[in-house]
């Protein structure tokens, strides 16, 4: 589970970086002449440290809590990595607190980050619609296309794994493994292509 925490911590960081990038796009479109004055190096460093601190702080309790539980069921996981929702089904003890904590962490990271990304793009769209020239609108929206693709490449497989884990519990284990591997490998492979 410790290696799993590293994976989930970096996944949380990636979500935070996508949020920071959407803020970057908003500043670049909303106030292009003051871009360098708004996003200074110290502010960017603070954003990076905040993303790292949030990710580490939220993910650090998970292995400690999982380690304290007694395990008596078979140790067969439905994914090729230690998914928290998979691990909390294995102990004999009550895992309600672990389950609620896991949900709270998901909502605090991916839910909040994705909501703020959507808000950022609503503000971007509102700003773009205020641009008088059609060419200016097209240029402003074109700067967002690669970021929107990166967000989709990141969130669509994640949502797919979540839906498969909850809605298709009785599906073949091969399908669960395939979806988890898609979530694990597709975003890092496609990100360089997107950018």
C-alpha positions, 0 to 999 in steps of 0.5 A: 500500500505504500507504493500505492500512496505514491501513485495516488499522491502523484495522481492528486498532484496531477489534478492540482497541476491541471487546475493550476493550468486552467487558472493560467489559461484564465489569466492569459485570456482575461488579462494578457497584459498583466500576465507576468505581473499576476503569475510571478515566480514566487506565486507559481512556486507557492502554487506548486508547494500548495499542490504538493502539500495538499496531495501529501497531506491528504494521502499520507493517512491512508496506509497508516489506517489500512495497516492497522486493520486485520485482513482475513479475506483473500488478498485478490484485488480487481486492479493491477495496483492497490486501489483504496476502495479495493483494499478496504473490502479485504479486512474483517473489521469495520472499514466505515471510517476508511471508506468515508475518509477515502470518499472525502479525499476523492471529493476534496481533491478530484471533485474540487479540482474538477469543479474549479476547472469547470468554473475557470473555463466558464469564466474563460468562455465569458471573457472570450464572448466579450472579445469583439473580433471573431479572430480574437475569439478563435485565437483565445479558444485555441489556446485552451484546446490542448489543456481541455484535451489533457483534462479529458485524457486525465478525468475520463479514464478515472471516471471509467474506473470509478463507474466500473468499480461501482456499477459493474461489480460482477463483470469479468475481472479482466475488464476491471484490470483492463480499465485500471491499466487504461487509467494507469497508462493512457494519460501519461502516454497521451499527455506528450501527444496532446502538448 
